[in-house]
Amino acid sequence: MVALIGVLFVGNLLARVWPRSVEVAFTLDPGVTEVDIDYLQEGEAVASARFKQPGGKTTVVRHSVRLQPGVYQVRITVYRNEGPGVEHTKILLVPAEGLTRFDLKEATTRSE
């Protein structure tokens, strides 16, 4: 009985910190050629993703990332053929139910 309680206690602790897969989608304007994504926790990047889109025809970038439960700052830099990248900052709470969507359409300045 004591062993069972111990296993349940340890399992509960591990469930709180065990990484989970989170589905994320970014909606973009046509013409976006590259998207750089950094997931930051306490100011440090814990995961990153880069997507290049020759021709910039894809308007939705979707991927899965494994993160421990917690609050993350998502730093997204959007590039077009011309001009510098535009940086956006969003918040992601893990665990997240279903698909988390970030709409970056027609955003031309830094956002929070």
Secondary structure as UniProt FT lines:
FT   HELIX           2..17
FT   STRAND          20..27
FT   TURN            30..31
FT   STRAND          32..41
FT   TURN            42..43
FT   STRAND          44..52
FT   HELIX           54..56
FT   STRAND          60..67
FT   STRAND          70..80
FT   STRAND          86..94
FT   STRAND          99..103
FT   TURN            105..106
//
